[in-house]
Amino acid sequence: MSDYQPILTMHAGQPGSATRDYYLANGGYRAARRAVLDMNSDDIIQMVKYSNLQGRGGAGFPAGVKWSFVPRDDKRAKYLICNADEGEPGTFKDRMLINHNPHQLIEGMIIASRAIDCHLAFIYIRGEFAKEARLLEAAVEECRASNILGKKIFGGKYDLDILVYRGGGAYICGEEMALIESLEGKRGWPRIKPPFPAIEGYLRCPTIVNNVETLSNLPHIVNNGAEWFRGIGASPDSPGPKLYCLSGHVRKPGVYEAPMGTKLTTLIFTHAGGTTEGKKLKAAIPGGSSAPVLTADEIEDLKMDFPSLTAAGSMLGSGGIIVMDETTDMVQACYNLARFYAHESCGQCTPCREGTTWLTKVLRRFTQGRGRMEDIDLIGDITDNIGGLCDFSKGSFGKTICPFGEAVSWPIRAFMDKFRDEFEAYLPKEEAA
């Protein structure tokens, strides 16, 4: 779609785009005002349901459906948490949105809060994002000073405040239950589900967790309608604008906005300018480091949306595309990923706590030229015992409390299965024989 005009990033890079005055001058908070003064919870939820806005944090679960799980007649407080703990390697889109347009996020949070009858919302932001945290705090203060947040916002009867909370920089706190535990001041260990957060989340109250990009879509849906949103992208089954992060061996790494369903090759060769020095494309990870790697042959004509990538045996995830050219040593790349996950395991579940360390030790043997032929099968056994077989046609077979097990095992298993010859090339001659 060559005539596509950016929606989420239309003001990125403009002087003063992070301020309230700039945002108001460009139509900002019109959707939030409408949601607060002219719409009720059902109106908003039904609109977002029909738009088929899928969560942009990785899971792709429909946002409106998620909101509908919050019990209406429950007298407990309801909470909304924005997940800004963007720790997935290869992913940096949420950080960009916060830097260039924090008020778009706040407006989306007002709309979502109104939908679930929340009166206190949180932005849980990664601890390393100090600049972004300050931007958000300044934006929240601007809103409090102009009755966009606080008591009886927009002159109506609805009260809402937002608090910014900095996490400790743990990857696991990107998982919603671990995030909630951390927000409560505890160690960021995921809880067993069910109950799900919509029933029992923050302080054991109904809670919705959505990420930055998901919430940033809401003002545009309210302003333009669900039908408009469904018309963006390759299919109404997975519609809307999408932010894709491109890094690795590309000429122009960065965040690119395109319609959902844009071809992966278009993003690599048109948006990002192709591979560095014109080298041959070898592989790409399409959805952040936890997504199974795809070979160059597999990505030809592949659309970047949820159903297409699931059918291809990978996942859209966070939309973090890591490009690898012909010079990439896939064994070293696999070892690098294993080290990251071993470091970031929270240690609560034995399969992750022990298995990630075992994987790192086995892969280190390969990189040092001490690998054994049976280690190739051993890697398969360890990944199976951590996260289950990578078979998207049969659903998830996770063996841990949260999806971290799959996030570890699936990409490493994919590296081994698809580039087995490179693993074998690392074997000592007597083993290879």
C-alpha angles and dihedrals in degrees: 000000000000094000094056113134119208116254108176094035101034092119099036112133096015116131111263094006091139094060130094093233093055091047093049092047089057097051097277122164092015090114093046091050090052092047092051100041106028108025135060129213094267092051092054096043093049092048093051091043091054092046087060092220104181121205111269095204095086111277096073094214112162108262097214092051090050091053091050090064091069106103110244099205095047111119093205119105116268122222136199120202123192109212105219093155093118103179103140109122109246093026126107107139099108090052089053092051091052092048096051105029116013092157091062087060093046091050090051090051091052090054094047092045091052089051094057097031094247119164100180121044132179136211107209104198130185111264094234091059094085095148092048092048090054091049091052093047090051091048091050090051090051089053094048090051092055101041093254086118129025131043120001094352118211087011093290132110100268122106122202137161131180127210125197114221123187116215127210098255098261116152091213090064088073084076107090099232093046088048091053092049090051092048088055089057097256134116110289098251118147118243124229113260134251113078091065121208093257087066102029119007132121110028086353089292130123107284136179121204118196128164129240098262093047093053092044090063094060101079090054093049092050092046098045105025137247093273091057090052093048089054093062117090138016097300139015086227088071108015142161139056118314134199113222122194115210121194140147122051100006129116096231112030116189147094116308126187116214137148116283108265097037110152116262091227090055091054092048101041103028107029098032096034098244131277122330115273089000093281121163117274111245106174145332136210103219105195112030126293094302092064118093113257120251126211123234090257092053096054097055107120090354114152119220101232135105102264096040094052093044089054089050091056097255135075142242091231110158094344092248105150115198111192122205124190130202093280093065117115101218094197091056090045091051091048090050091054092047091053091052094052094044089054094047100045109119090216096229096118121054095220091058098035095051102023097056090053091049091050091051092050093049093047091046088057089057094050090050093051093249099108124132129216090241089056090074091061090040090060088054092050093049094048090048091053093048103044111357130246117322096242110138092181089068099040129237123336098183118167097195134074093256134024092267088100092060091041088060103038105039099057094042092048090049092052091051096045097045099039101032091136090063091051090050090049088062092058119105112259093253090054095045090052 
